[in-house]
Amino acid sequence: MVEKEIIERICGSCNCDEVTARECLNDEIRHLRELQEVEDLQESDIEQSCKDLGIESECIEYFTMVLTF
């Protein structure tokens, strides 16, 4: 799944524009990276980010990929 698809899903679930959806996604990624830096990142944190953004758990793979690079 690519970022554009994630943004579209966030827009659909939150009824927001792409700019707001991108900001929300970036905030969640930033939060997860902070947890990763202190070695406190759990899979449940990624699942919670998906829930907070209103997207499905199948998007976990996207977050895993982003946090790997």
N, C-alpha and C positions, 0 to 999 in steps of 0.2 A: 504494500500500500504506500502510495506516495503522499507527500505533504499536501498537495492540492486536494486530494480526496479527503484527507483528514479535515482540512479547512472547510470543505463543503459539508461534511457531516456535522461539524460544530455549528456552522451557520444554520443548518436544518434543525438541529436539536435546541439551540439557544435562540433561534430567530434573530440572529445578529448579522451584521455585514462582515465581509471578509477581513477588513482591517481589525475589527474587534476580535474576531475568531483567531486571527494570527497572533494578536497580542496575548490572548488567553493561552494559546498553545505554547507560545514562547515562555510565558510565565510558568507553566507546568514543567516544561523542559528545564528551565533554570532551577526550579525547586528540586527536581529529580537529580540534576547534576550536583547540587549542593549536598544532597544526601549521599550521592556516590563519592564525592570528595572526602567525606568524613567516614566513609566505609559503613554507612548505615542504610543503604538502599536495599529494600526488600521488594519482592515481586508484588506484594500487596500494595506498595506505594504506587507502582505503575498502574495496577488495577484501579486504585482510587483516583488517579489522575484521569483515567478514561471515564470513570463515573462522574467526576467533577466537570468534565468537558461535555458530558452527555453523549459520549460515543461508546460504541460497543467494545467489548473486551478483545475482539479480533484485532484491534489497533495496538495491542500490546507489542506486537512484532515491530511496528513502526518505532515506538519508544525505545525498544531494545536496540534497534539499529542506530538510532540517533545517539544514544548514550555510548555506543561502542566506538563511534568515530570522533 
